[in-house]
Amino acid sequence: MRVLLLGASGFLGRHVDEALTAGPEFEVVRQVHRAAGDHGAISLDLVEAGDSLASLIADTAPDAVVNCVGTTEDRTQLEALNVRLVANLVEVLRTVTPRIRLVHLGSAAEYGPTPEGVPIAESSTARPASPYGAAKLAATALVAASVERGLDGLVLRVFNPIGAGMSPASLPGNAARRLREAMANGSSVVSLGPLGDWRDFLAASDVGGAVVAALRAPGLGEPIVNIGRGEATQVRQVVRQLAVIARFDGEVREDAPPSSRSAAVPWQQADTTLARTRLGWQVRRPLDQALGELWESVADS
């Protein structure tokens, strides 16, 4: 199966690439942003691509497209990368080559606040609490509408991935960076924002495994599937474990301002029933291992 991987140089894109490369049946064609400059990949700015996206798909003739493109940080690019690109992509696939399977990475940020203690099913009402969540929800709606019109597509609604290459704008990535800086400077104190929220964390490599499962599935059915561990973990516990892995024996204070992106969502846990029953997928990698890989990538940078 020839797979066109969009956003291959991003955080999740790299982990998806590793999972696809490990599968003997996949031939991976990688697209990266021009600024990434990865050797052997197709360098293309998808925001400015226009008709080039249709040409890219026609020229590479994939059996499937995996879309890992997106941004959480650049507000000026939220609509362009998270919505407009997806609108162009589904239009090309639906009208030109509807036989191509699309696997699009969505986000748990689409759900917004949910009742504490209740796992979130795909049928739950989505009420995003951030511009990023709203943009990702709009993209999911575009894919779902195209599936109704005949596109062979699926949205993997990814919860909170952890692993090597995380952005410092993410809470685990920021915590790892601050731990490294404190240890390098001989400081015994790390200041972070409030850590009382609960999230469904999973290894980024398991997201790659979910993409592989979605590509191998004979039929996709409903257009949205949650990808998570299926359990909520307090952020404080994740940071404490990261400090243990880093061998930081100082104090972690919660005296910095809260994240504007996640402060309105105190608790999330995925209902992963559909992932298990439809895709035959579940997490494989322990969270401690994912945190170790995150720390190694930060410590070596």
Secondary structure as UniProt FT lines:
FT   STRAND          2..6
FT   TURN            7..9
FT   HELIX           11..22
FT   TURN            24..25
FT   STRAND          27..32
FT   TURN            34..36
FT   TURN            39..40
FT   STRAND          42..43
FT   TURN            50..51
FT   HELIX           52..60
FT   STRAND          64..67
FT   HELIX           75..77
FT   HELIX           78..79
FT   HELIX           80..84
FT   HELIX           85..95
FT   TURN            98..99
FT   STRAND          101..107
FT   HELIX           108..110
FT   TURN            116..117
FT   TURN            122..123
FT   HELIX           131..148
FT   TURN            149..150
FT   STRAND          152..158
FT   STRAND          160..162
FT   TURN            164..165
FT   TURN            168..169
FT   HELIX           171..185
FT   STRAND          189..191
FT   STRAND          198..199
FT   STRAND          201..203
FT   HELIX           204..216
FT   STRAND          224..227
FT   STRAND          233..234
FT   HELIX           235..246
FT   STRAND          251..253
FT   TURN            260..264
FT   HELIX           273..279
FT   HELIX           287..299
//
